[in-house]
Amino acid sequence: MAGFRRSTWFALGLMMGGLMGGALGLMLAPQPAEEMRRRLRTGVGPGVERLRGVTSRLRRSEQPASEIAEEALETEASPEETASDVT
C-alpha cells in the first residue's frame, strides 16, 4: 500500500464511486427502463418529425435556410406544451 501514488488512489476512488453510483441508480430508479424509453420516445417524436420536415424543405427549396429556420421556429410549440407532453 505504501507504493501506491496519489493518482492511483484517485483513479481507484473514481472507479469505486462510479460503480457505487451506478448500482444505487439502478436500485433506486423510479420507473422500469421500458416505461422510461416509451416516455422519451413519446416526448421526442414530435420534435424529430418537425426536424425532418425542415430538412426536407431545405433540400428542395431555393429559399435561404435562415428564412426556413425562422418559419419553423414560429410554428414551434410553446415550452409549457412540450414539458407537459413528456411528463
PyMOL commands that set and color helices and strands:
alter all, ss='L'
color gray80, all
select helices_A, chain A and resi 6-27+33-60+65-74+79-86
alter helices_A, ss='H'
color red, helices_A
deselect
rebuild
show_as cartoon
